[in-house]
Amino acid sequence: MTEFDLDDPVNVSTTAGRIFKIIRDHGPLYGKDIVRRTGLAKSTVSAYVDRLMSVGLLREEIPDGMKRRKLKVAESAGYVVGVALGQSHLSVALCDLEAEIIDSVGGPVDLVREGPEKVLNRVVSYARELEQRAGLGPSALFGIGFGLPSPVDYSHGVPVNPPVMPGWDRFPVASFLAQEFTCPVFVDNDVNVMALAERDKGAASDLAYRKGSFLLVKAGTGIGAGIVINGEIYRGAKGAAGDIGHIGIDGDTTLCRCGNAGCLEAVAGGRALAVRARAAAREGRSPYLAEALSREEALDAETLARGATMGAAILVLDEVFSHKNVGMLMRKISD
Ligand SMILES: [Zn+2]
């Protein structure tokens, strides 16, 4: 493979890939900014930039009132598909090379009842629908990125021991999709993917430039963490480094849907909060929640969050975070 292989246009292990990524994440940039950020010689940067332009991956832009050119990604030179699979929802998005979402499609999914083939066939048909709506040719897709709510063996693109996804353990997700599409497919844990997005485009993008470290915690139906150390995602030996939702809390006997007792998720996950909210409503400890219940409103995260900002449902969250071991566990993880 050459450094300009169009099958692998964003391979960051190459100099060309590094320059492309810096321009994608921080562009438009002047040549001198790229020299500063890469530490490469001006002549080297300029040779690589010329070649990236000649294969159509970069373009020039002259800012208003300025004379010198800035470089930016030729955002429509290719496209990528992003797949976000949750316990109850599937979203598939078509993005340009600057990771801007152009179009998306999705629908409900039930990972306990639907097996991997059924779900992945839906991913394929959603992606085809997006290609068709955008009028893309067969070689327009540069890659597919897939976030799964499970520990993932990243190098093989397979989920490993997903706690509540029957049939998915070691299912070859990446190769299943690679048979359908002629582009590379990357599969990772969903919270790792969120952490990468925050590193490259979001709240941690300045930190990432300095190769900083941060922890992203996702608290939804499940609870997971994405760990970034010195600018790189840390997956751990079995791809489960951030899989904190099923760590046991000492002494807690709440039954978890994974079959074990006392998991963090069973105590502080979305379902657990809903159960606590219903109890608080019925036992008259929260007029706000009792009223929501009487209106047959779902006592879900949204209702709880709204109540918490009004100070009305905070007791449920207090209850969880004052649980002696949940607080300790969260502190241990963030240390
Ligand atoms: Zn569990």
Residues whose N, C-alpha, C, O or C-beta is under 5 A from the ligand:
A	BS01	ZN	G245 H246 C256 C258 N260 C263
